[in-house]
Amino acid sequence: MTDLALRYARPDDIDAVLRFWRKAATGTSISDDHAGMDRLLSTDPDSLLLAERDGVLVGTVIAGSDGWRCSLYRLAVHPDHRRQGIASALLEAAERRFAAVGGRRVDAMVLECNEPAHRTWATAGYGREDRWRRWVKPLG
C-alpha cells in the first residue's frame, strides 16, 4: 500500500470530494454541499482525510472531534479501489488523530441499509450499539 497517500482536505478539494461521494458513498446528507463542507474545513481543518493513489481521490473519512467525543462520518472508497486496505488506512489515521487529542472512544455513523459497510466496520473492530438511537432535526 506504499502508493497510497493520505492527507487532510483543503478548501479547494471540496468540489472534487462532493463529486467523489456521489460515486463512492451510500446515502446523502443535508450537509453535502459546498457551504457545509466549507464550514467543516473552516471549523476543523484536519477533520477530512483523503486517500489518493497517483493523485486520484480513492477514499475519504471525516474524523470529527468536539473535544469530548470522536465521531467518524463518510468513510467511502471508490468502487474500483475497494478491498485494497484503503478504508483500513483511513480509519487508522483517524484513530491516531483522535488519540493525539485525547479521545477515548470513537463512534461511527453507518446507514442501517448499508450491509457492506457493516462488515467493514466490524472488521475494523467497531461494534454496533443497539442501546442508542440517533435523533435528528434539520435546522433551517
SEPA-438502 format. One record per residue: residue in one letter; residue number from 0; z, y, x of N, C-alpha, C, O in turn. Coordinates in Angstrom, 3 decimals, decimal comma. Atoms other than C-alpha are relative to their C-alpha. Layout:
BEGIN
{a; NUM; {Z; Y; X}; {Z; Y; X}; {Z; Y; X}; {Z; Y; X}}
...
END
This chain:
BEGIN
{m; 0; {0,000; -1,194; 0,838}; {0,000; 0,000; 0,000}; {0,000; 1,248; 0,876}; {0,382; 2,320; 0,407}}
{t; 1; {-0,037; -1,130; -0,916}; {-0,371; 2,269; 3,021}; {-0,996; 1,090; -0,378}; {-0,860; 2,231; 0,065}}
{d; 2; {0,976; -1,020; 0,382}; {-3,327; 4,048; 1,460}; {0,444; 0,812; -1,205}; {-0,301; 1,670; -1,676}}
{l; 3; {-0,525; -0,727; 1,151}; {-1,157; 5,332; -1,402}; {0,831; 1,181; 0,489}; {1,744; 1,018; 1,299}}
{a; 4; {-0,747; -1,204; -0,356}; {0,097; 8,900; -1,055}; {0,757; 0,491; -1,227}; {0,189; 0,608; -2,312}}
{l; 5; {-0,825; -0,559; 1,067}; {2,958; 10,235; -3,168}; {0,298; 1,448; 0,343}; {0,567; 1,787; 1,495}}
{r; 6; {-0,328; -1,408; -0,205}; {3,531; 13,941; -3,643}; {0,464; 0,598; -1,317}; {0,278; 0,019; -2,388}}
{y; 7; {-0,399; -0,727; 1,192}; {5,009; 16,452; -6,044}; {-1,196; 0,788; -0,528}; {-2,000; 1,310; 0,245}}
{a; 8; {1,090; -0,764; 0,624}; {2,618; 18,083; -8,506}; {0,203; 1,482; 0,231}; {1,326; 1,965; 0,379}}
{r; 9; {0,015; -1,462; -0,096}; {1,698; 21,731; -8,152}; {-0,626; 0,547; -1,282}; {-1,296; -0,191; -2,005}}
{p; 10; {0,600; -0,570; 1,214}; {0,679; 24,107; -10,930}; {-1,510; -0,216; -0,102}; {-2,032; -0,361; -1,208}}
{d; 11; {1,448; 0,195; 0,088}; {-2,985; 23,672; -10,001}; {-0,391; -1,453; -0,298}; {-1,577; -1,755; -0,427}}
{d; 12; {0,253; 1,396; 0,379}; {-2,647; 19,922; -10,787}; {0,071; -0,221; -1,511}; {-0,323; -1,281; -1,997}}
{i; 13; {-0,318; 0,199; 1,416}; {-1,768; 20,473; -14,450}; {-1,185; -0,534; -0,802}; {-1,042; -1,538; -1,500}}
{d; 14; {1,146; 0,439; 0,817}; {-5,239; 20,131; -15,989}; {-0,423; -1,420; 0,355}; {-0,753; -2,205; -0,533}}
{a; 15; {0,375; 1,359; -0,412}; {-6,030; 17,015; -13,936}; {1,010; -1,023; -0,521}; {0,625; -2,118; -0,932}}
{v; 16; {-1,025; 0,915; 0,511}; {-2,716; 15,424; -14,955}; {-0,171; -0,208; -1,500}; {-0,075; -1,338; -1,978}}
{l; 17; {0,199; 0,134; 1,447}; {-3,334; 16,144; -18,645}; {-1,215; -0,885; -0,297}; {-1,165; -1,715; -1,204}}
{r; 18; {1,179; 0,874; 0,175}; {-6,804; 14,553; -18,370}; {0,351; -1,445; 0,356}; {-0,050; -2,377; -0,340}}
{f; 19; {-0,409; 1,331; -0,446}; {-5,304; 11,603; -16,499}; {0,800; -0,712; -1,085}; {0,550; -1,882; -1,375}}
{w; 20; {-0,825; 0,630; 1,028}; {-2,717; 10,965; -19,212}; {-0,815; -0,452; -1,198}; {-0,470; -1,449; -1,833}}
{r; 21; {0,840; 0,440; 1,121}; {-5,443; 10,782; -21,856}; {-0,652; -1,347; 0,290}; {-0,962; -2,095; -0,637}}
{k; 22; {0,591; 1,284; -0,389}; {-6,896; 7,836; -19,910}; {1,045; -1,073; 0,266}; {0,846; -2,240; -0,071}}
{a; 23; {-0,926; 0,978; -0,565}; {-3,814; 6,180; -18,476}; {1,295; -0,188; -0,765}; {1,963; -1,206; -0,586}}
{a; 24; {-1,289; 0,073; 0,683}; {-0,853; 6,860; -20,767}; {-0,178; -0,426; -1,451}; {-1,233; -0,216; -2,051}}
{t; 25; {-0,022; 0,375; 1,412}; {0,027; 5,466; -24,175}; {0,813; 1,040; -0,753}; {1,916; 1,394; -0,337}}
{g; 26; {-0,724; -0,964; 0,810}; {1,022; 7,957; -26,844}; {-0,156; 1,416; 0,528}; {-0,611; 1,637; 1,650}}
{t; 27; {0,065; -1,405; -0,363}; {1,189; 11,725; -26,785}; {1,351; 0,643; -0,272}; {2,195; 0,094; -0,981}}
{s; 28; {-1,238; -0,744; 0,159}; {3,956; 14,269; -26,643}; {-0,322; 1,416; -0,424}; {-1,411; 1,923; -0,153}}
{i; 29; {0,159; -1,389; 0,415}; {4,409; 17,704; -28,140}; {-0,148; 0,908; 1,225}; {-0,665; 2,020; 1,120}}
{s; 30; {0,048; -0,790; -1,233}; {4,666; 18,923; -24,531}; {-1,255; -0,255; 0,826}; {-1,395; 0,308; 1,912}}
{d; 31; {1,213; 0,330; -0,751}; {1,296; 17,516; -23,433}; {-1,033; 1,108; -0,111}; {-2,108; 0,929; -0,684}}
{d; 32; {0,947; -1,107; -0,059}; {-0,335; 20,868; -22,928}; {0,308; 0,817; 1,251}; {1,322; 0,604; 1,914}}
{h; 33; {-0,139; -0,768; -1,228}; {-0,768; 23,376; -20,145}; {1,312; 0,789; 0,025}; {1,985; 0,842; 1,054}}
{a; 34; {-1,229; -0,796; 0,049}; {2,132; 25,566; -21,290}; {1,235; -0,870; 0,239}; {2,142; -0,475; 0,972}}
{g; 35; {-1,136; 0,898; -0,185}; {4,539; 22,627; -21,480}; {0,127; -0,467; 1,438}; {1,226; -0,506; 1,991}}
{m; 36; {-0,008; 0,443; -1,385}; {3,547; 21,362; -18,052}; {0,380; 1,137; 0,948}; {1,096; 0,927; 1,928}}
{d; 37; {-0,334; -1,155; -0,825}; {3,783; 24,839; -16,576}; {1,507; 0,261; -0,040}; {2,111; 0,569; 0,988}}
{r; 38; {-1,450; -0,172; 0,115}; {7,348; 25,150; -17,916}; {0,740; -1,063; 0,803}; {1,720; -0,764; 1,485}}
{l; 39; {-0,631; 1,085; -0,748}; {8,243; 21,752; -16,450}; {0,005; 0,323; 1,491}; {1,048; 0,249; 2,140}}
{l; 40; {0,102; -0,252; -1,443}; {6,998; 22,679; -12,980}; {0,691; 1,291; 0,417}; {1,152; 1,401; 1,553}}
{s; 41; {-0,722; -1,236; -0,306}; {8,491; 26,176; -13,145}; {1,507; -0,241; 0,030}; {2,220; 0,328; 0,857}}
{t; 42; {-1,423; 0,299; 0,099}; {11,895; 24,793; -14,117}; {0,458; -0,944; 1,104}; {1,523; -0,756; 1,692}}
{d; 43; {-0,370; 1,019; -0,989}; {11,913; 21,818; -11,750}; {-1,253; -0,408; 0,766}; {-1,914; -1,378; 0,395}}
{p; 44; {1,265; 0,216; -0,711}; {9,062; 21,918; -9,214}; {-0,191; -1,403; 0,558}; {-1,327; -1,816; 0,791}}
{d; 45; {0,117; 1,338; -0,561}; {9,840; 18,427; -7,872}; {0,109; -1,101; -1,059}; {0,329; -2,264; -0,721}}
{s; 46; {-0,208; 0,975; 1,069}; {10,007; 16,705; -11,260}; {-1,195; -0,907; -0,267}; {-1,014; -2,013; -0,776}}
{l; 47; {1,190; 0,807; 0,293}; {6,430; 15,416; -11,498}; {-0,548; -0,570; 1,293}; {-1,064; 0,155; 2,143}}
{l; 48; {0,505; 0,703; -1,171}; {5,499; 12,831; -8,903}; {-1,394; -0,533; -0,289}; {-1,649; -1,093; -1,356}}
{l; 49; {1,369; 0,493; 0,115}; {1,845; 11,982; -8,356}; {-0,249; -1,049; 1,066}; {0,235; -0,934; 2,192}}
{a; 50; {0,472; 0,999; -0,958}; {0,366; 8,913; -6,694}; {-1,504; 0,171; 0,102}; {-2,210; 0,220; -0,906}}
{e; 51; {1,432; -0,176; -0,235}; {-3,050; 9,350; -5,120}; {-0,479; -1,051; 0,989}; {0,238; -1,446; 1,908}}
{r; 52; {0,667; 0,904; -0,929}; {-5,397; 6,966; -3,413}; {-1,331; 0,647; 0,354}; {-2,158; 0,893; -0,524}}
{d; 53; {1,218; -0,694; -0,461}; {-8,153; 8,580; -1,329}; {-0,215; 1,309; -0,751}; {-1,347; 1,667; -1,076}}
{g; 54; {0,081; -1,288; 0,673}; {-7,354; 11,892; -3,027}; {-0,212; -0,066; -1,497}; {-0,356; 0,970; -2,147}}
{v; 55; {0,219; 0,181; 1,435}; {-7,809; 10,435; -6,524}; {1,336; -0,330; -0,662}; {2,064; -1,205; -0,193}}
{l; 56; {-1,237; 0,235; 0,737}; {-4,919; 10,566; -9,004}; {-0,029; -1,381; -0,636}; {-0,934; -1,693; -1,411}}
{v; 57; {-0,060; 1,362; 0,540}; {-3,888; 6,983; -9,850}; {1,308; -0,284; -0,729}; {1,428; -1,320; -1,383}}
{g; 58; {-1,255; 0,245; 0,689}; {-0,330; 7,359; -11,171}; {0,876; 1,229; -0,062}; {0,750; 2,141; 0,755}}
{t; 59; {-0,940; -1,100; 0,183}; {2,387; 9,703; -12,404}; {1,340; -0,523; -0,500}; {1,428; -1,601; -1,087}}
{v; 60; {-1,276; 0,168; 0,683}; {6,028; 9,790; -13,343}; {0,713; 1,349; 0,033}; {0,695; 2,053; 1,042}}
{i; 61; {-0,861; -1,176; 0,046}; {8,225; 12,657; -14,472}; {1,421; -0,496; 0,233}; {1,917; -1,362; -0,487}}
{a; 62; {-1,365; 0,362; -0,370}; {11,653; 12,358; -12,857}; {0,861; 1,252; -0,153}; {1,015; 2,033; 0,786}}
{g; 63; {-0,754; -1,204; 0,309}; {13,819; 14,989; -14,507}; {1,493; -0,226; 0,045}; {1,990; -1,289; -0,327}}
{s; 64; {-1,455; 0,056; -0,015}; {17,473; 15,717; -13,989}; {0,548; 1,348; -0,423}; {0,056; 2,396; -0,003}}
{d; 65; {-0,634; -1,242; 0,430}; {19,676; 18,267; -15,675}; {1,320; 0,212; 0,734}; {2,128; 1,048; 0,331}}
{g; 66; {-1,239; -0,094; -0,746}; {22,456; 17,818; -13,117}; {1,062; -0,961; -0,485}; {2,109; -1,117; 0,145}}
{w; 67; {-0,947; 0,954; 0,561}; {24,197; 15,264; -15,277}; {-0,676; -1,342; -0,242}; {-0,152; -2,392; 0,132}}
{r; 68; {0,754; 1,208; 0,301}; {21,598; 12,761; -16,449}; {-1,329; 0,015; 0,742}; {-1,879; 1,072; 1,051}}
{c; 69; {1,301; 0,159; -0,638}; {18,475; 11,431; -14,794}; {-0,904; -0,741; -0,979}; {-0,541; -1,800; -1,492}}
{s; 70; {0,901; 0,585; 0,996}; {15,500; 10,663; -17,023}; {-1,408; -0,119; 0,547}; {-1,884; 0,737; 1,293}}
{l; 71; {1,378; 0,256; -0,403}; {12,061; 9,208; -16,463}; {-0,907; 0,040; -1,223}; {-0,578; -0,485; -2,287}}
{y; 72; {0,998; -0,123; 1,059}; {9,018; 10,004; -18,560}; {-1,372; -0,175; 0,632}; {-1,539; 0,006; 1,838}}
{r; 73; {1,411; -0,015; -0,381}; {5,280; 9,499; -18,348}; {-0,320; -0,812; 1,249}; {-1,123; -0,398; 2,084}}
{l; 74; {0,448; 0,935; -1,027}; {5,154; 6,583; -15,957}; {-1,350; -0,522; -0,465}; {-1,442; -1,211; -1,481}}
{a; 75; {1,354; 0,396; 0,380}; {1,419; 5,990; -16,066}; {-0,784; -0,344; 1,252}; {-0,704; 0,351; 2,265}}
{v; 76; {0,885; 0,414; -1,081}; {-1,003; 4,156; -13,818}; {-1,382; -0,204; -0,603}; {-1,525; -0,816; -1,662}}
{h; 77; {1,374; 0,134; 0,488}; {-4,762; 4,331; -14,231}; {-0,318; -1,480; -0,208}; {0,032; -2,305; 0,636}}
{p; 78; {0,295; 1,413; 0,294}; {-6,028; 1,089; -15,834}; {-0,711; -0,741; 1,132}; {-0,487; -1,939; 1,303}}
{d; 79; {0,717; 0,659; -1,098}; {-8,294; 0,354; -12,839}; {0,869; -0,246; 1,226}; {0,433; -0,901; 2,172}}
{h; 80; {-0,870; 0,098; -1,175}; {-5,335; 0,525; -10,445}; {1,335; -0,671; -0,314}; {2,262; -0,599; 0,492}}
{r; 81; {-1,265; 0,642; 0,375}; {-2,625; -1,426; -12,270}; {0,207; -1,287; 0,790}; {-0,732; -1,877; 1,324}}
{r; 82; {-0,419; 1,230; -0,664}; {-0,735; -4,355; -10,763}; {-0,270; 0,045; 1,504}; {-0,588; -0,965; 2,132}}
{q; 83; {0,188; -0,188; -1,440}; {-1,055; -2,903; -7,260}; {1,224; 0,652; 0,643}; {1,164; 1,091; 1,792}}
{g; 84; {-1,233; -0,550; -0,545}; {2,511; -1,637; -6,811}; {0,162; 1,508; -0,148}; {1,105; 2,085; 0,393}}
{i; 85; {-0,067; -1,456; 0,146}; {1,838; 1,965; -7,826}; {1,201; 0,417; -0,834}; {1,931; 1,332; -0,453}}
{a; 86; {-1,162; -0,328; 0,839}; {4,411; 2,055; -10,623}; {1,290; -0,210; 0,781}; {2,205; 0,610; 0,706}}
{s; 87; {-1,201; 0,268; -0,806}; {6,979; 0,490; -8,294}; {0,225; 1,096; 1,029}; {1,357; 1,542; 1,218}}
{a; 88; {-0,130; -1,059; -1,003}; {6,278; 3,085; -5,597}; {0,467; 1,303; -0,637}; {1,308; 2,006; -0,076}}
{l; 89; {-0,412; -1,217; 0,702}; {6,614; 5,926; -8,103}; {1,466; -0,085; -0,425}; {2,216; 0,878; -0,268}}
{l; 90; {-1,390; 0,150; 0,438}; {9,876; 4,540; -9,503}; {0,965; 0,049; 1,180}; {2,038; 0,642; 1,074}}
{e; 91; {-0,866; -0,060; -1,178}; {11,340; 4,039; -6,028}; {0,158; 1,440; 0,482}; {1,259; 1,849; 0,853}}
{a; 92; {-0,079; -1,405; -0,413}; {10,501; 7,649; -5,135}; {0,862; 0,804; -0,969}; {1,658; 1,642; -0,544}}
{a; 93; {-0,813; -0,698; 1,006}; {12,022; 8,900; -8,402}; {1,475; -0,343; 0,168}; {2,334; 0,536; 0,089}}
{e; 94; {-1,392; 0,419; -0,167}; {15,181; 6,873; -7,837}; {0,611; 0,597; 1,266}; {1,793; 0,941; 1,274}}
{r; 95; {-0,495; -0,664; -1,216}; {15,504; 8,261; -4,290}; {0,310; 1,465; -0,295}; {1,312; 2,005; 0,173}}
{r; 96; {-0,238; -1,400; 0,368}; {15,185; 11,755; -5,728}; {1,310; 0,125; -0,777}; {2,113; 1,020; -0,513}}
{f; 97; {-1,216; -0,052; 0,797}; {17,918; 11,042; -8,249}; {1,242; -0,260; 0,853}; {2,257; 0,418; 0,692}}
{a; 98; {-1,138; 0,300; -0,868}; {20,224; 9,516; -5,633}; {0,341; 1,216; 0,869}; {1,515; 1,497; 1,111}}
{a; 99; {-0,222; -1,169; -0,855}; {19,772; 12,613; -3,447}; {0,720; 1,129; -0,728}; {1,409; 1,933; -0,099}}
{v; 100; {-0,685; -1,057; 0,761}; {21,023; 14,864; -6,262}; {1,280; -0,516; -0,657}; {1,871; 0,176; -1,486}}
{g; 101; {-1,252; 0,538; 0,512}; {23,984; 12,601; -7,066}; {-0,109; -0,736; -1,319}; {0,906; -0,982; -1,970}}
{g; 102; {0,170; 0,737; 1,252}; {22,505; 10,772; -10,044}; {0,697; -1,345; 0,050}; {0,742; -1,998; 1,093}}
{r; 103; {-0,711; 1,271; 0,063}; {24,462; 7,743; -11,206}; {-0,625; -0,997; -0,960}; {-0,310; -2,186; -0,924}}
{r; 104; {0,677; 0,885; 0,944}; {22,276; 6,347; -13,965}; {-1,313; 0,643; -0,386}; {-1,422; 1,866; -0,469}}
{v; 105; {1,326; -0,478; 0,395}; {18,643; 6,631; -14,980}; {-0,346; -0,589; -1,351}; {-0,117; -1,773; -1,600}}
{d; 106; {0,550; 0,544; 1,239}; {17,194; 6,329; -18,444}; {-1,497; 0,304; -0,031}; {-1,977; 1,241; 0,607}}
{a; 107; {1,458; -0,146; 0,086}; {13,533; 5,973; -19,309}; {-0,418; 0,029; -1,459}; {0,077; -0,749; -2,275}}
{m; 108; {0,577; -0,060; 1,339}; {11,628; 6,958; -22,424}; {-1,201; -0,938; -0,013}; {-2,160; -0,738; 0,733}}
{v; 109; {1,058; 1,004; 0,063}; {9,424; 3,989; -23,350}; {-0,351; -0,216; -1,469}; {0,523; -0,491; -2,291}}
{l; 110; {0,416; 0,210; 1,384}; {7,387; 3,688; -26,522}; {0,295; -1,429; -0,446}; {0,043; -2,385; 0,289}}
{e; 111; {-0,339; 1,297; 0,562}; {8,545; 0,830; -28,716}; {-1,222; -0,920; -0,084}; {-1,109; -2,128; 0,120}}
{c; 112; {1,211; 0,804; 0,186}; {4,965; -0,326; -29,282}; {-0,695; -0,381; 1,304}; {-1,671; -1,131; 1,273}}
{n; 113; {0,684; 0,215; -1,273}; {4,055; -0,431; -25,570}; {0,576; -1,213; 0,730}; {1,348; -1,072; 1,679}}
{e; 114; {-0,528; 1,248; -0,565}; {4,775; -4,075; -24,728}; {-0,269; -0,145; 1,505}; {0,622; -0,579; 2,235}}
{p; 115; {0,197; 0,101; -1,459}; {3,104; -3,971; -21,275}; {0,991; 0,872; 0,777}; {1,443; 0,488; 1,855}}
{a; 116; {-0,972; -0,870; -0,672}; {5,397; -1,076; -20,363}; {1,375; -0,649; 0,016}; {2,102; -0,518; 1,001}}
{h; 117; {-1,307; 0,669; 0,040}; {8,449; -3,083; -21,445}; {0,122; -0,965; 1,173}; {1,167; -1,028; 1,821}}
{r; 118; {-0,018; 0,955; -1,111}; {7,531; -5,749; -18,887}; {0,111; 0,741; 1,342}; {0,823; 0,296; 2,241}}
{t; 119; {-0,060; -0,779; -1,242}; {7,002; -3,112; -16,176}; {1,416; 0,486; 0,256}; {1,940; 0,343; 1,361}}
{w; 120; {-1,354; -0,525; -0,160}; {10,385; -1,532; -16,776}; {0,991; -1,123; 0,289}; {1,863; -0,968; 1,144}}
{a; 121; {-0,912; 1,122; -0,242}; {12,167; -4,895; -16,937}; {-0,145; -0,518; 1,427}; {0,853; -0,817; 2,083}}
{t; 122; {0,241; 0,450; -1,371}; {10,558; -5,969; -13,661}; {0,637; 0,946; 1,011}; {1,090; 0,512; 2,070}}
{a; 123; {-0,590; -1,001; -0,898}; {11,820; -2,738; -12,074}; {1,523; 0,048; -0,103}; {2,157; 0,856; 0,576}}
{g; 124; {-1,452; 0,071; 0,093}; {15,393; -3,612; -13,107}; {0,618; 0,802; -1,126}; {1,841; 0,918; -1,202}}
{y; 125; {-0,510; -0,782; 1,122}; {15,696; -1,472; -16,231}; {0,223; -0,925; -1,195}; {-0,526; -1,879; -1,405}}
{g; 126; {-0,303; 0,796; 1,176}; {17,252; -2,900; -19,373}; {-0,008; 0,861; -1,248}; {0,358; 2,036; -1,221}}
{r; 127; {0,051; -0,679; 1,294}; {16,774; -1,963; -22,993}; {1,419; 0,308; -0,477}; {2,311; -0,534; -0,370}}
{e; 128; {-1,302; -0,426; 0,527}; {19,694; -0,051; -24,510}; {-0,112; 0,071; -1,512}; {-0,631; 1,049; -2,051}}
{d; 129; {0,155; 0,052; 1,455}; {19,901; -1,039; -28,155}; {1,084; 0,736; -0,771}; {0,961; 0,908; -1,983}}
{r; 130; {-1,085; -0,682; 0,709}; {23,130; 0,820; -28,962}; {-0,344; 1,420; -0,380}; {0,322; 2,005; -1,235}}
{w; 131; {0,335; -1,404; 0,212}; {21,418; 4,223; -28,940}; {-1,378; 0,129; -0,606}; {-2,237; -0,726; -0,392}}
{r; 132; {1,309; -0,376; 0,519}; {18,520; 5,756; -30,797}; {-0,237; 1,449; 0,323}; {0,694; 2,254; 0,323}}
{r; 133; {0,378; -1,376; -0,311}; {16,698; 8,911; -29,896}; {-0,232; 0,746; -1,303}; {-0,959; 0,265; -2,172}}
{w; 134; {0,212; -0,863; 1,148}; {16,851; 11,668; -32,489}; {-0,702; 1,239; 0,511}; {-0,294; 1,816; 1,518}}
{v; 135; {0,791; -1,143; -0,488}; {14,310; 14,462; -32,173}; {-0,251; 1,011; -1,099}; {-0,235; 0,684; -2,286}}
{k; 136; {0,365; -1,073; 0,913}; {13,465; 17,772; -33,772}; {-0,928; 0,947; 0,759}; {-0,497; 1,611; 1,702}}
{p; 137; {0,906; -0,959; -0,647}; {10,378; 19,743; -32,764}; {0,459; 1,441; -0,268}; {0,905; 1,768; -1,368}}
{l; 138; {-0,344; -1,415; 0,140}; {11,067; 23,421; -32,181}; {-1,268; 0,804; -0,111}; {-2,159; 0,696; 0,732}}
{g; 139; {1,140; -0,887; 0,162}; {8,573; 25,917; -33,487}; {-1,226; -0,582; -0,511}; {-2,224; 0,120; -0,669}}
END
